[in-house]
Amino acid sequence: MRIVPSIENAILHKPGIIERRRKRDTVKYRVILYSLRSQTGRARRMLQPQELVVARLLPTIRARLARELLHTYKKKQVDVARSMGITQAAVSHYNTQSRGVDQEMLRLFPEIKPFVHELSEQIAHGMTLSDQIASVNEFCSGLMLTARFCEYHKSMGDIDPHCTACFPSPPRP
């Protein structure tokens, strides 16, 4: 295999900088995405498990948490945003389910629902933002140590089925 730079849906202006254009703003990343090319010539993305946490798991947790605080505890969007450390616009997106809804994550990891329920109760009773961060971090770290997360990562990243990068010994179920 050889490593080749890959730019997906992006415009490269300078080496090491990817610029993605949106309707009103421009975000620059100081990274280049890399793909692996196998002997067959097919490009394969090097997807880290943490990328799945950031792209799929955290938005799912935040969306469910925001909706639970809005509907169960009858909090206003501004109050939910303040207590979660996010913007009111993000809470609105989560509430309308235009962002953060990933039914596959909820199906594969049913423990998300009870975790969010417990966390929302603690937030409603004044849990600090730093305690929320610690709690979510511990939950995500625990999920990453499961065989289910490992299999999900392999399916999403086109990873070798015999990969042992995360688990030299078999993971817990």
Chimera marker file (.cmm) of the C-alpha trace (Angstrom):
<marker_set name="trace">
<marker id="1" x="0.000" y="0.000" z="0.000" r="1" g="1" b="0" radius="0.5"/>
<marker id="2" x="1.074" y="3.540" z="-0.590" r="1" g="1" b="0" radius="0.5"/>
<marker id="3" x="-0.191" y="6.736" z="1.007" r="1" g="1" b="0" radius="0.5"/>
<marker id="4" x="-1.532" y="9.452" z="-1.303" r="1" g="1" b="0" radius="0.5"/>
<marker id="5" x="-3.075" y="12.835" z="-0.422" r="1" g="1" b="0" radius="0.5"/>
<marker id="6" x="-6.809" y="13.021" z="-0.985" r="1" g="1" b="0" radius="0.5"/>
<marker id="7" x="-8.967" y="16.111" z="-1.013" r="1" g="1" b="0" radius="0.5"/>
<marker id="8" x="-12.645" y="15.324" z="-0.691" r="1" g="1" b="0" radius="0.5"/>
<marker id="9" x="-15.136" y="18.126" z="-1.376" r="1" g="1" b="0" radius="0.5"/>
<marker id="10" x="-12.435" y="20.696" z="-0.729" r="1" g="1" b="0" radius="0.5"/>
<marker id="11" x="-10.278" y="23.197" z="-2.543" r="1" g="1" b="0" radius="0.5"/>
<marker id="12" x="-6.551" y="23.200" z="-1.807" r="1" g="1" b="0" radius="0.5"/>
<marker id="13" x="-5.057" y="26.694" z="-1.888" r="1" g="1" b="0" radius="0.5"/>
<marker id="14" x="-1.737" y="26.134" z="-0.094" r="1" g="1" b="0" radius="0.5"/>
<marker id="15" x="0.075" y="22.978" z="0.934" r="1" g="1" b="0" radius="0.5"/>
<marker id="16" x="-1.371" y="21.763" z="4.200" r="1" g="1" b="0" radius="0.5"/>
<marker id="17" x="-4.496" y="23.928" z="4.139" r="1" g="1" b="0" radius="0.5"/>
<marker id="18" x="-7.903" y="22.687" z="3.066" r="1" g="1" b="0" radius="0.5"/>
<marker id="19" x="-10.586" y="25.300" z="2.613" r="1" g="1" b="0" radius="0.5"/>
<marker id="20" x="-14.227" y="24.279" z="2.669" r="1" g="1" b="0" radius="0.5"/>
<marker id="21" x="-16.753" y="26.786" z="1.406" r="1" g="1" b="0" radius="0.5"/>
<marker id="22" x="-20.183" y="27.195" z="2.950" r="1" g="1" b="0" radius="0.5"/>
<marker id="23" x="-22.944" y="29.663" z="2.210" r="1" g="1" b="0" radius="0.5"/>
<marker id="24" x="-21.627" y="32.504" z="4.341" r="1" g="1" b="0" radius="0.5"/>
<marker id="25" x="-18.304" y="31.519" z="5.840" r="1" g="1" b="0" radius="0.5"/>
<marker id="26" x="-15.062" y="29.777" z="5.084" r="1" g="1" b="0" radius="0.5"/>
<marker id="27" x="-13.357" y="27.355" z="7.440" r="1" g="1" b="0" radius="0.5"/>
<marker id="28" x="-9.687" y="26.474" z="6.999" r="1" g="1" b="0" radius="0.5"/>
<marker id="29" x="-8.174" y="23.263" z="8.275" r="1" g="1" b="0" radius="0.5"/>
<marker id="30" x="-4.420" y="22.801" z="8.539" r="1" g="1" b="0" radius="0.5"/>
<marker id="31" x="-4.586" y="19.165" z="7.523" r="1" g="1" b="0" radius="0.5"/>
<marker id="32" x="-4.523" y="17.019" z="4.429" r="1" g="1" b="0" radius="0.5"/>
<marker id="33" x="-6.733" y="13.977" z="4.345" r="1" g="1" b="0" radius="0.5"/>
<marker id="34" x="-4.827" y="10.826" z="3.481" r="1" g="1" b="0" radius="0.5"/>
<marker id="35" x="-6.103" y="7.720" z="1.754" r="1" g="1" b="0" radius="0.5"/>
<marker id="36" x="-4.528" y="4.332" z="1.426" r="1" g="1" b="0" radius="0.5"/>
<marker id="37" x="-4.364" y="2.779" z="-2.019" r="1" g="1" b="0" radius="0.5"/>
<marker id="38" x="-4.396" y="-0.996" z="-2.021" r="1" g="1" b="0" radius="0.5"/>
<marker id="39" x="-2.878" y="-3.201" z="-4.691" r="1" g="1" b="0" radius="0.5"/>
<marker id="40" x="-6.213" y="-3.086" z="-6.515" r="1" g="1" b="0" radius="0.5"/>
<marker id="41" x="-5.840" y="0.689" z="-6.876" r="1" g="1" b="0" radius="0.5"/>
<marker id="42" x="-8.957" y="1.456" z="-4.840" r="1" g="1" b="0" radius="0.5"/>
<marker id="43" x="-8.552" y="4.417" z="-2.460" r="1" g="1" b="0" radius="0.5"/>
<marker id="44" x="-9.329" y="3.665" z="1.181" r="1" g="1" b="0" radius="0.5"/>
<marker id="45" x="-9.663" y="6.346" z="3.836" r="1" g="1" b="0" radius="0.5"/>
<marker id="46" x="-7.608" y="6.071" z="7.021" r="1" g="1" b="0" radius="0.5"/>
<marker id="47" x="-10.479" y="6.578" z="9.476" r="1" g="1" b="0" radius="0.5"/>
<marker id="48" x="-9.533" y="6.870" z="13.136" r="1" g="1" b="0" radius="0.5"/>
<marker id="49" x="-12.003" y="5.609" z="15.777" r="1" g="1" b="0" radius="0.5"/>
<marker id="50" x="-12.001" y="9.067" z="17.371" r="1" g="1" b="0" radius="0.5"/>
<marker id="51" x="-13.330" y="10.518" z="14.103" r="1" g="1" b="0" radius="0.5"/>
<marker id="52" x="-16.460" y="8.395" z="14.503" r="1" g="1" b="0" radius="0.5"/>
<marker id="53" x="-16.886" y="9.698" z="18.031" r="1" g="1" b="0" radius="0.5"/>
<marker id="54" x="-16.661" y="13.306" z="16.839" r="1" g="1" b="0" radius="0.5"/>
<marker id="55" x="-18.710" y="12.880" z="13.663" r="1" g="1" b="0" radius="0.5"/>
<marker id="56" x="-21.411" y="10.474" z="14.851" r="1" g="1" b="0" radius="0.5"/>
<marker id="57" x="-21.490" y="9.757" z="18.571" r="1" g="1" b="0" radius="0.5"/>
<marker id="58" x="-21.147" y="13.246" z="20.092" r="1" g="1" b="0" radius="0.5"/>
<marker id="59" x="-23.787" y="14.843" z="17.827" r="1" g="1" b="0" radius="0.5"/>
<marker id="60" x="-26.172" y="11.992" z="18.646" r="1" g="1" b="0" radius="0.5"/>
<marker id="61" x="-25.625" y="12.466" z="22.382" r="1" g="1" b="0" radius="0.5"/>
<marker id="62" x="-25.982" y="16.260" z="22.156" r="1" g="1" b="0" radius="0.5"/>
<marker id="63" x="-29.148" y="16.049" z="20.058" r="1" g="1" b="0" radius="0.5"/>
<marker id="64" x="-30.851" y="13.595" z="22.408" r="1" g="1" b="0" radius="0.5"/>
<marker id="65" x="-29.683" y="15.580" z="25.428" r="1" g="1" b="0" radius="0.5"/>
<marker id="66" x="-31.000" y="18.883" z="24.066" r="1" g="1" b="0" radius="0.5"/>
<marker id="67" x="-34.357" y="17.337" z="23.157" r="1" g="1" b="0" radius="0.5"/>
<marker id="68" x="-34.661" y="15.681" z="26.562" r="1" g="1" b="0" radius="0.5"/>
<marker id="69" x="-33.936" y="18.949" z="28.390" r="1" g="1" b="0" radius="0.5"/>
<marker id="70" x="-36.422" y="20.807" z="26.179" r="1" g="1" b="0" radius="0.5"/>
<marker id="71" x="-39.260" y="18.289" z="26.351" r="1" g="1" b="0" radius="0.5"/>
<marker id="72" x="-38.891" y="16.498" z="29.687" r="1" g="1" b="0" radius="0.5"/>
<marker id="73" x="-37.667" y="19.413" z="31.781" r="1" g="1" b="0" radius="0.5"/>
<marker id="74" x="-39.488" y="22.140" z="29.777" r="1" g="1" b="0" radius="0.5"/>
<marker id="75" x="-36.379" y="24.308" z="29.553" r="1" g="1" b="0" radius="0.5"/>
<marker id="76" x="-36.078" y="27.131" z="27.025" r="1" g="1" b="0" radius="0.5"/>
<marker id="77" x="-33.650" y="26.776" z="24.135" r="1" g="1" b="0" radius="0.5"/>
<marker id="78" x="-31.472" y="29.578" z="25.523" r="1" g="1" b="0" radius="0.5"/>
<marker id="79" x="-31.257" y="27.850" z="28.915" r="1" g="1" b="0" radius="0.5"/>
<marker id="80" x="-30.439" y="24.482" z="27.322" r="1" g="1" b="0" radius="0.5"/>
<marker id="81" x="-27.739" y="26.123" z="25.207" r="1" g="1" b="0" radius="0.5"/>
<marker id="82" x="-26.230" y="27.825" z="28.240" r="1" g="1" b="0" radius="0.5"/>
<marker id="83" x="-26.277" y="24.674" z="30.357" r="1" g="1" b="0" radius="0.5"/>
<marker id="84" x="-24.732" y="22.548" z="27.569" r="1" g="1" b="0" radius="0.5"/>
<marker id="85" x="-22.190" y="25.142" z="26.438" r="1" g="1" b="0" radius="0.5"/>
<marker id="86" x="-23.518" y="25.293" z="22.862" r="1" g="1" b="0" radius="0.5"/>
<marker id="87" x="-25.380" y="27.921" z="20.844" r="1" g="1" b="0" radius="0.5"/>
<marker id="88" x="-29.131" y="28.416" z="20.844" r="1" g="1" b="0" radius="0.5"/>
<marker id="89" x="-29.062" y="27.805" z="17.074" r="1" g="1" b="0" radius="0.5"/>
<marker id="90" x="-27.511" y="24.365" z="17.654" r="1" g="1" b="0" radius="0.5"/>
<marker id="91" x="-30.253" y="23.549" z="20.175" r="1" g="1" b="0" radius="0.5"/>
<marker id="92" x="-32.851" y="24.598" z="17.594" r="1" g="1" b="0" radius="0.5"/>
<marker id="93" x="-31.296" y="22.282" z="14.989" r="1" g="1" b="0" radius="0.5"/>
<marker id="94" x="-31.225" y="19.416" z="17.473" r="1" g="1" b="0" radius="0.5"/>
<marker id="95" x="-34.857" y="20.081" z="18.421" r="1" g="1" b="0" radius="0.5"/>
<marker id="96" x="-36.069" y="20.039" z="14.805" r="1" g="1" b="0" radius="0.5"/>
<marker id="97" x="-33.875" y="16.990" z="14.173" r="1" g="1" b="0" radius="0.5"/>
<marker id="98" x="-32.137" y="18.707" z="11.250" r="1" g="1" b="0" radius="0.5"/>
<marker id="99" x="-28.800" y="17.966" z="12.926" r="1" g="1" b="0" radius="0.5"/>
<marker id="100" x="-27.369" y="15.243" z="15.122" r="1" g="1" b="0" radius="0.5"/>
<marker id="101" x="-29.945" y="12.534" z="14.475" r="1" g="1" b="0" radius="0.5"/>
<marker id="102" x="-28.247" y="9.212" z="13.812" r="1" g="1" b="0" radius="0.5"/>
<marker id="103" x="-30.682" y="6.358" z="14.292" r="1" g="1" b="0" radius="0.5"/>
<marker id="104" x="-27.987" y="3.809" z="13.425" r="1" g="1" b="0" radius="0.5"/>
<marker id="105" x="-25.906" y="4.928" z="16.432" r="1" g="1" b="0" radius="0.5"/>
<marker id="106" x="-28.932" y="4.561" z="18.700" r="1" g="1" b="0" radius="0.5"/>
<marker id="107" x="-29.667" y="1.115" z="17.295" r="1" g="1" b="0" radius="0.5"/>
<marker id="108" x="-26.081" y="-0.124" z="17.614" r="1" g="1" b="0" radius="0.5"/>
<marker id="109" x="-25.478" y="1.460" z="21.016" r="1" g="1" b="0" radius="0.5"/>
<marker id="110" x="-28.712" y="1.299" z="23.053" r="1" g="1" b="0" radius="0.5"/>
<marker id="111" x="-26.838" y="2.436" z="26.159" r="1" g="1" b="0" radius="0.5"/>
<marker id="112" x="-26.901" y="5.995" z="24.744" r="1" g="1" b="0" radius="0.5"/>
<marker id="113" x="-30.545" y="6.478" z="25.738" r="1" g="1" b="0" radius="0.5"/>
<marker id="114" x="-30.188" y="5.678" z="29.468" r="1" g="1" b="0" radius="0.5"/>
<marker id="115" x="-26.927" y="7.632" z="29.623" r="1" g="1" b="0" radius="0.5"/>
<marker id="116" x="-28.592" y="10.712" z="28.120" r="1" g="1" b="0" radius="0.5"/>
<marker id="117" x="-31.605" y="10.326" z="30.410" r="1" g="1" b="0" radius="0.5"/>
<marker id="118" x="-29.393" y="10.255" z="33.502" r="1" g="1" b="0" radius="0.5"/>
<marker id="119" x="-27.189" y="13.095" z="32.248" r="1" g="1" b="0" radius="0.5"/>
<marker id="120" x="-30.192" y="15.297" z="31.456" r="1" g="1" b="0" radius="0.5"/>
<marker id="121" x="-31.508" y="14.799" z="34.970" r="1" g="1" b="0" radius="0.5"/>
<marker id="122" x="-28.139" y="15.823" z="36.423" r="1" g="1" b="0" radius="0.5"/>
<marker id="123" x="-27.934" y="18.882" z="34.126" r="1" g="1" b="0" radius="0.5"/>
<marker id="124" x="-31.480" y="19.902" z="35.072" r="1" g="1" b="0" radius="0.5"/>
<marker id="125" x="-30.359" y="19.849" z="38.697" r="1" g="1" b="0" radius="0.5"/>
<marker id="126" x="-27.300" y="22.042" z="38.091" r="1" g="1" b="0" radius="0.5"/>
<marker id="127" x="-24.473" y="19.777" z="36.905" r="1" g="1" b="0" radius="0.5"/>
<marker id="128" x="-21.454" y="21.895" z="35.939" r="1" g="1" b="0" radius="0.5"/>
<marker id="129" x="-20.146" y="21.999" z="32.385" r="1" g="1" b="0" radius="0.5"/>
<marker id="130" x="-16.810" y="20.481" z="33.413" r="1" g="1" b="0" radius="0.5"/>
<marker id="131" x="-18.642" y="17.558" z="35.060" r="1" g="1" b="0" radius="0.5"/>
<marker id="132" x="-20.697" y="17.112" z="31.871" r="1" g="1" b="0" radius="0.5"/>
<marker id="133" x="-17.518" y="16.999" z="29.797" r="1" g="1" b="0" radius="0.5"/>
<marker id="134" x="-15.980" y="14.412" z="32.137" r="1" g="1" b="0" radius="0.5"/>
<marker id="135" x="-19.131" y="12.296" z="32.078" r="1" g="1" b="0" radius="0.5"/>
<marker id="136" x="-19.486" y="12.335" z="28.268" r="1" g="1" b="0" radius="0.5"/>
<marker id="137" x="-15.770" y="11.670" z="27.840" r="1" g="1" b="0" radius="0.5"/>
<marker id="138" x="-15.927" y="8.666" z="30.161" r="1" g="1" b="0" radius="0.5"/>
<marker id="139" x="-19.003" y="7.328" z="28.352" r="1" g="1" b="0" radius="0.5"/>
<marker id="140" x="-17.433" y="7.713" z="24.885" r="1" g="1" b="0" radius="0.5"/>
<marker id="141" x="-14.159" y="6.167" z="26.032" r="1" g="1" b="0" radius="0.5"/>
<marker id="142" x="-16.064" y="3.204" z="27.441" r="1" g="1" b="0" radius="0.5"/>
<marker id="143" x="-17.990" y="2.702" z="24.186" r="1" g="1" b="0" radius="0.5"/>
<marker id="144" x="-14.782" y="2.789" z="22.174" r="1" g="1" b="0" radius="0.5"/>
<marker id="145" x="-13.539" y="-0.198" z="24.192" r="1" g="1" b="0" radius="0.5"/>
<marker id="146" x="-16.358" y="-2.461" z="23.031" r="1" g="1" b="0" radius="0.5"/>
<marker id="147" x="-16.375" y="-5.033" z="20.247" r="1" g="1" b="0" radius="0.5"/>
<marker id="148" x="-19.488" y="-3.361" z="18.804" r="1" g="1" b="0" radius="0.5"/>
<marker id="149" x="-17.671" y="-0.058" z="18.354" r="1" g="1" b="0" radius="0.5"/>
<marker id="150" x="-14.692" y="-1.876" z="16.843" r="1" g="1" b="0" radius="0.5"/>
<marker id="151" x="-16.957" y="-3.618" z="14.316" r="1" g="1" b="0" radius="0.5"/>
<marker id="152" x="-18.757" y="-0.332" z="13.554" r="1" g="1" b="0" radius="0.5"/>
<marker id="153" x="-15.391" y="1.348" z="12.945" r="1" g="1" b="0" radius="0.5"/>
<marker id="154" x="-14.299" y="-1.462" z="10.638" r="1" g="1" b="0" radius="0.5"/>
<marker id="155" x="-17.522" y="-1.203" z="8.632" r="1" g="1" b="0" radius="0.5"/>
<marker id="156" x="-17.336" y="2.591" z="8.328" r="1" g="1" b="0" radius="0.5"/>
<marker id="157" x="-13.653" y="2.895" z="7.554" r="1" g="1" b="0" radius="0.5"/>
<marker id="158" x="-13.221" y="-0.056" z="5.220" r="1" g="1" b="0" radius="0.5"/>
<marker id="159" x="-10.697" y="-1.417" z="7.720" r="1" g="1" b="0" radius="0.5"/>
<marker id="160" x="-9.045" y="-4.836" z="7.521" r="1" g="1" b="0" radius="0.5"/>
<marker id="161" x="-11.375" y="-7.281" z="9.333" r="1" g="1" b="0" radius="0.5"/>
<marker id="162" x="-8.361" y="-8.716" z="11.176" r="1" g="1" b="0" radius="0.5"/>
<marker id="163" x="-7.199" y="-5.301" z="12.422" r="1" g="1" b="0" radius="0.5"/>
<marker id="164" x="-5.803" y="-5.331" z="15.978" r="1" g="1" b="0" radius="0.5"/>
<marker id="165" x="-4.753" y="-1.669" z="16.219" r="1" g="1" b="0" radius="0.5"/>
<marker id="166" x="-7.140" y="-0.807" z="19.038" r="1" g="1" b="0" radius="0.5"/>
<marker id="167" x="-7.290" y="-4.228" z="20.649" r="1" g="1" b="0" radius="0.5"/>
<marker id="168" x="-4.192" y="-6.437" z="20.733" r="1" g="1" b="0" radius="0.5"/>
<marker id="169" x="-6.366" y="-8.771" z="22.800" r="1" g="1" b="0" radius="0.5"/>
<marker id="170" x="-10.113" y="-9.335" z="22.166" r="1" g="1" b="0" radius="0.5"/>
<marker id="171" x="-12.318" y="-6.386" z="23.291" r="1" g="1" b="0" radius="0.5"/>
<marker id="172" x="-15.212" y="-6.688" z="25.691" r="1" g="1" b="0" radius="0.5"/>
<marker id="173" x="-18.672" y="-7.261" z="24.117" r="1" g="1" b="0" radius="0.5"/>
<link id1="1" id2="2" r="1" g="1" b="0" radius="0.2"/>
<link id1="2" id2="3" r="1" g="1" b="0" radius="0.2"/>
<link id1="3" id2="4" r="1" g="1" b="0" radius="0.2"/>
<link id1="4" id2="5" r="1" g="1" b="0" radius="0.2"/>
<link id1="5" id2="6" r="1" g="1" b="0" radius="0.2"/>
<link id1="6" id2="7" r="1" g="1" b="0" radius="0.2"/>
<link id1="7" id2="8" r="1" g="1" b="0" radius="0.2"/>
<link id1="8" id2="9" r="1" g="1" b="0" radius="0.2"/>
<link id1="9" id2="10" r="1" g="1" b="0" radius="0.2"/>
<link id1="10" id2="11" r="1" g="1" b="0" radius="0.2"/>
<link id1="11" id2="12" r="1" g="1" b="0" radius="0.2"/>
<link id1="12" id2="13" r="1" g="1" b="0" radius="0.2"/>
<link id1="13" id2="14" r="1" g="1" b="0" radius="0.2"/>
<link id1="14" id2="15" r="1" g="1" b="0" radius="0.2"/>
<link id1="15" id2="16" r="1" g="1" b="0" radius="0.2"/>
<link id1="16" id2="17" r="1" g="1" b="0" radius="0.2"/>
<link id1="17" id2="18" r="1" g="1" b="0" radius="0.2"/>
<link id1="18" id2="19" r="1" g="1" b="0" radius="0.2"/>
<link id1="19" id2="20" r="1" g="1" b="0" radius="0.2"/>
<link id1="20" id2="21" r="1" g="1" b="0" radius="0.2"/>
<link id1="21" id2="22" r="1" g="1" b="0" radius="0.2"/>
<link id1="22" id2="23" r="1" g="1" b="0" radius="0.2"/>
<link id1="23" id2="24" r="1" g="1" b="0" radius="0.2"/>
<link id1="24" id2="25" r="1" g="1" b="0" radius="0.2"/>
<link id1="25" id2="26" r="1" g="1" b="0" radius="0.2"/>
<link id1="26" id2="27" r="1" g="1" b="0" radius="0.2"/>
<link id1="27" id2="28" r="1" g="1" b="0" radius="0.2"/>
<link id1="28" id2="29" r="1" g="1" b="0" radius="0.2"/>
<link id1="29" id2="30" r="1" g="1" b="0" radius="0.2"/>
<link id1="30" id2="31" r="1" g="1" b="0" radius="0.2"/>
<link id1="31" id2="32" r="1" g="1" b="0" radius="0.2"/>
<link id1="32" id2="33" r="1" g="1" b="0" radius="0.2"/>
<link id1="33" id2="34" r="1" g="1" b="0" radius="0.2"/>
<link id1="34" id2="35" r="1" g="1" b="0" radius="0.2"/>
<link id1="35" id2="36" r="1" g="1" b="0" radius="0.2"/>
<link id1="36" id2="37" r="1" g="1" b="0" radius="0.2"/>
<link id1="37" id2="38" r="1" g="1" b="0" radius="0.2"/>
<link id1="38" id2="39" r="1" g="1" b="0" radius="0.2"/>
<link id1="39" id2="40" r="1" g="1" b="0" radius="0.2"/>
<link id1="40" id2="41" r="1" g="1" b="0" radius="0.2"/>
<link id1="41" id2="42" r="1" g="1" b="0" radius="0.2"/>
<link id1="42" id2="43" r="1" g="1" b="0" radius="0.2"/>
<link id1="43" id2="44" r="1" g="1" b="0" radius="0.2"/>
<link id1="44" id2="45" r="1" g="1" b="0" radius="0.2"/>
<link id1="45" id2="46" r="1" g="1" b="0" radius="0.2"/>
<link id1="46" id2="47" r="1" g="1" b="0" radius="0.2"/>
<link id1="47" id2="48" r="1" g="1" b="0" radius="0.2"/>
<link id1="48" id2="49" r="1" g="1" b="0" radius="0.2"/>
<link id1="49" id2="50" r="1" g="1" b="0" radius="0.2"/>
<link id1="50" id2="51" r="1" g="1" b="0" radius="0.2"/>
<link id1="51" id2="52" r="1" g="1" b="0" radius="0.2"/>
<link id1="52" id2="53" r="1" g="1" b="0" radius="0.2"/>
<link id1="53" id2="54" r="1" g="1" b="0" radius="0.2"/>
<link id1="54" id2="55" r="1" g="1" b="0" radius="0.2"/>
<link id1="55" id2="56" r="1" g="1" b="0" radius="0.2"/>
<link id1="56" id2="57" r="1" g="1" b="0" radius="0.2"/>
<link id1="57" id2="58" r="1" g="1" b="0" radius="0.2"/>
<link id1="58" id2="59" r="1" g="1" b="0" radius="0.2"/>
<link id1="59" id2="60" r="1" g="1" b="0" radius="0.2"/>
<link id1="60" id2="61" r="1" g="1" b="0" radius="0.2"/>
<link id1="61" id2="62" r="1" g="1" b="0" radius="0.2"/>
<link id1="62" id2="63" r="1" g="1" b="0" radius="0.2"/>
<link id1="63" id2="64" r="1" g="1" b="0" radius="0.2"/>
<link id1="64" id2="65" r="1" g="1" b="0" radius="0.2"/>
<link id1="65" id2="66" r="1" g="1" b="0" radius="0.2"/>
<link id1="66" id2="67" r="1" g="1" b="0" radius="0.2"/>
<link id1="67" id2="68" r="1" g="1" b="0" radius="0.2"/>
<link id1="68" id2="69" r="1" g="1" b="0" radius="0.2"/>
<link id1="69" id2="70" r="1" g="1" b="0" radius="0.2"/>
<link id1="70" id2="71" r="1" g="1" b="0" radius="0.2"/>
<link id1="71" id2="72" r="1" g="1" b="0" radius="0.2"/>
<link id1="72" id2="73" r="1" g="1" b="0" radius="0.2"/>
<link id1="73" id2="74" r="1" g="1" b="0" radius="0.2"/>
<link id1="74" id2="75" r="1" g="1" b="0" radius="0.2"/>
<link id1="75" id2="76" r="1" g="1" b="0" radius="0.2"/>
<link id1="76" id2="77" r="1" g="1" b="0" radius="0.2"/>
<link id1="77" id2="78" r="1" g="1" b="0" radius="0.2"/>
<link id1="78" id2="79" r="1" g="1" b="0" radius="0.2"/>
<link id1="79" id2="80" r="1" g="1" b="0" radius="0.2"/>
<link id1="80" id2="81" r="1" g="1" b="0" radius="0.2"/>
<link id1="81" id2="82" r="1" g="1" b="0" radius="0.2"/>
<link id1="82" id2="83" r="1" g="1" b="0" radius="0.2"/>
<link id1="83" id2="84" r="1" g="1" b="0" radius="0.2"/>
<link id1="84" id2="85" r="1" g="1" b="0" radius="0.2"/>
<link id1="85" id2="86" r="1" g="1" b="0" radius="0.2"/>
<link id1="86" id2="87" r="1" g="1" b="0" radius="0.2"/>
<link id1="87" id2="88" r="1" g="1" b="0" radius="0.2"/>
<link id1="88" id2="89" r="1" g="1" b="0" radius="0.2"/>
<link id1="89" id2="90" r="1" g="1" b="0" radius="0.2"/>
<link id1="90" id2="91" r="1" g="1" b="0" radius="0.2"/>
<link id1="91" id2="92" r="1" g="1" b="0" radius="0.2"/>
<link id1="92" id2="93" r="1" g="1" b="0" radius="0.2"/>
<link id1="93" id2="94" r="1" g="1" b="0" radius="0.2"/>
<link id1="94" id2="95" r="1" g="1" b="0" radius="0.2"/>
<link id1="95" id2="96" r="1" g="1" b="0" radius="0.2"/>
<link id1="96" id2="97" r="1" g="1" b="0" radius="0.2"/>
<link id1="97" id2="98" r="1" g="1" b="0" radius="0.2"/>
<link id1="98" id2="99" r="1" g="1" b="0" radius="0.2"/>
<link id1="99" id2="100" r="1" g="1" b="0" radius="0.2"/>
<link id1="100" id2="101" r="1" g="1" b="0" radius="0.2"/>
<link id1="101" id2="102" r="1" g="1" b="0" radius="0.2"/>
<link id1="102" id2="103" r="1" g="1" b="0" radius="0.2"/>
<link id1="103" id2="104" r="1" g="1" b="0" radius="0.2"/>
<link id1="104" id2="105" r="1" g="1" b="0" radius="0.2"/>
<link id1="105" id2="106" r="1" g="1" b="0" radius="0.2"/>
<link id1="106" id2="107" r="1" g="1" b="0" radius="0.2"/>
<link id1="107" id2="108" r="1" g="1" b="0" radius="0.2"/>
<link id1="108" id2="109" r="1" g="1" b="0" radius="0.2"/>
<link id1="109" id2="110" r="1" g="1" b="0" radius="0.2"/>
<link id1="110" id2="111" r="1" g="1" b="0" radius="0.2"/>
<link id1="111" id2="112" r="1" g="1" b="0" radius="0.2"/>
<link id1="112" id2="113" r="1" g="1" b="0" radius="0.2"/>
<link id1="113" id2="114" r="1" g="1" b="0" radius="0.2"/>
<link id1="114" id2="115" r="1" g="1" b="0" radius="0.2"/>
<link id1="115" id2="116" r="1" g="1" b="0" radius="0.2"/>
<link id1="116" id2="117" r="1" g="1" b="0" radius="0.2"/>
<link id1="117" id2="118" r="1" g="1" b="0" radius="0.2"/>
<link id1="118" id2="119" r="1" g="1" b="0" radius="0.2"/>
<link id1="119" id2="120" r="1" g="1" b="0" radius="0.2"/>
<link id1="120" id2="121" r="1" g="1" b="0" radius="0.2"/>
<link id1="121" id2="122" r="1" g="1" b="0" radius="0.2"/>
<link id1="122" id2="123" r="1" g="1" b="0" radius="0.2"/>
<link id1="123" id2="124" r="1" g="1" b="0" radius="0.2"/>
<link id1="124" id2="125" r="1" g="1" b="0" radius="0.2"/>
<link id1="125" id2="126" r="1" g="1" b="0" radius="0.2"/>
<link id1="126" id2="127" r="1" g="1" b="0" radius="0.2"/>
<link id1="127" id2="128" r="1" g="1" b="0" radius="0.2"/>
<link id1="128" id2="129" r="1" g="1" b="0" radius="0.2"/>
<link id1="129" id2="130" r="1" g="1" b="0" radius="0.2"/>
<link id1="130" id2="131" r="1" g="1" b="0" radius="0.2"/>
<link id1="131" id2="132" r="1" g="1" b="0" radius="0.2"/>
<link id1="132" id2="133" r="1" g="1" b="0" radius="0.2"/>
<link id1="133" id2="134" r="1" g="1" b="0" radius="0.2"/>
<link id1="134" id2="135" r="1" g="1" b="0" radius="0.2"/>
<link id1="135" id2="136" r="1" g="1" b="0" radius="0.2"/>
<link id1="136" id2="137" r="1" g="1" b="0" radius="0.2"/>
<link id1="137" id2="138" r="1" g="1" b="0" radius="0.2"/>
<link id1="138" id2="139" r="1" g="1" b="0" radius="0.2"/>
<link id1="139" id2="140" r="1" g="1" b="0" radius="0.2"/>
<link id1="140" id2="141" r="1" g="1" b="0" radius="0.2"/>
<link id1="141" id2="142" r="1" g="1" b="0" radius="0.2"/>
<link id1="142" id2="143" r="1" g="1" b="0" radius="0.2"/>
<link id1="143" id2="144" r="1" g="1" b="0" radius="0.2"/>
<link id1="144" id2="145" r="1" g="1" b="0" radius="0.2"/>
<link id1="145" id2="146" r="1" g="1" b="0" radius="0.2"/>
<link id1="146" id2="147" r="1" g="1" b="0" radius="0.2"/>
<link id1="147" id2="148" r="1" g="1" b="0" radius="0.2"/>
<link id1="148" id2="149" r="1" g="1" b="0" radius="0.2"/>
<link id1="149" id2="150" r="1" g="1" b="0" radius="0.2"/>
<link id1="150" id2="151" r="1" g="1" b="0" radius="0.2"/>
<link id1="151" id2="152" r="1" g="1" b="0" radius="0.2"/>
<link id1="152" id2="153" r="1" g="1" b="0" radius="0.2"/>
<link id1="153" id2="154" r="1" g="1" b="0" radius="0.2"/>
<link id1="154" id2="155" r="1" g="1" b="0" radius="0.2"/>
<link id1="155" id2="156" r="1" g="1" b="0" radius="0.2"/>
<link id1="156" id2="157" r="1" g="1" b="0" radius="0.2"/>
<link id1="157" id2="158" r="1" g="1" b="0" radius="0.2"/>
<link id1="158" id2="159" r="1" g="1" b="0" radius="0.2"/>
<link id1="159" id2="160" r="1" g="1" b="0" radius="0.2"/>
<link id1="160" id2="161" r="1" g="1" b="0" radius="0.2"/>
<link id1="161" id2="162" r="1" g="1" b="0" radius="0.2"/>
<link id1="162" id2="163" r="1" g="1" b="0" radius="0.2"/>
<link id1="163" id2="164" r="1" g="1" b="0" radius="0.2"/>
<link id1="164" id2="165" r="1" g="1" b="0" radius="0.2"/>
<link id1="165" id2="166" r="1" g="1" b="0" radius="0.2"/>
<link id1="166" id2="167" r="1" g="1" b="0" radius="0.2"/>
<link id1="167" id2="168" r="1" g="1" b="0" radius="0.2"/>
<link id1="168" id2="169" r="1" g="1" b="0" radius="0.2"/>
<link id1="169" id2="170" r="1" g="1" b="0" radius="0.2"/>
<link id1="170" id2="171" r="1" g="1" b="0" radius="0.2"/>
<link id1="171" id2="172" r="1" g="1" b="0" radius="0.2"/>
<link id1="172" id2="173" r="1" g="1" b="0" radius="0.2"/>
</marker_set>
